[in-house]
């Protein structure tokens, strides 16, 4: 996909499932404050931004794929 194609949630889920994590990884420090990335994405969409690229790191730890680092590229509707 090129960088002007707006990605829908289903496409983001396929490319970066950790964006939709509902909680932190169970071994995360108690000091860590979890904020669901999808909540941030939805707030940005409400303000004219759309996801145009999504990806995430690989994890060698069993079961951690849904919680690993991810990256999103957003573009404002005006550009």
N, C-alpha and C positions, 0 to 999 in steps of 0.2 A: 504494500500500500504506500502511496506517496504521502507526503507531509501535508496535503490539503484535504485528504479524505477524513471526514469526521467518523470516529469510531463509536459505535453503540456499545452498551454494556455487555452484550453477548460477545462481541469481538474483544473487548478489554479483558473479559473473564478468560477467554481462550489464551490470550497473550501474556496476561499478568494476573493469575488467580489471586495472588496475595492482596490485590487492591480491595477485594471484597471480604477480607478477614473480619470476623465479628468480634474477635478478642485477640489479645496478645498471646504469643507462644508461651506455653505453660512454664518454661524455664526462664522467662524474662524476670529481671529484677523487680522487686516491689516498688522501687522508685520510678520505674518507667510509667509514663502516662500514655495510655492507648487512645488514639484518635483514628477512627476508621477512615481510610483514604477515600472510600466511596462517598462519605459525607462531605469531604472537602471538594471532590469532583462535582457533586451535585450543587453545592453552593457556588462554585465557579461557573457552572453551566447556567445557573440562574442569573449570572452577571455577564453573560455573553461569551464565555470561553468554552471551547470544545476540545476534547482529547483527539489528537491526530497521530499519536504514536504511543505505544505501550510496550513495556518489556520488564523482565525481572531476572534476578540472579538465579543460578542453579544452586541447589542445596544438596550437600552430601549426607545430611542428617535425615533419616527416615521420618516421614510425616511432617517435615518442616516446609515443604514446597508452598503450602498455603499461607505461610507467614514470612517469607523471605523478602529481602530488599527489592524494591521495584522503582521504575521510573516512568513518568508520563510526560509527554510533550503536549502543551496546550496552545491553542491559537485563538485569538479573539475574532469574533464574527466580522469586525470592521477591517480585518487585514486579509 
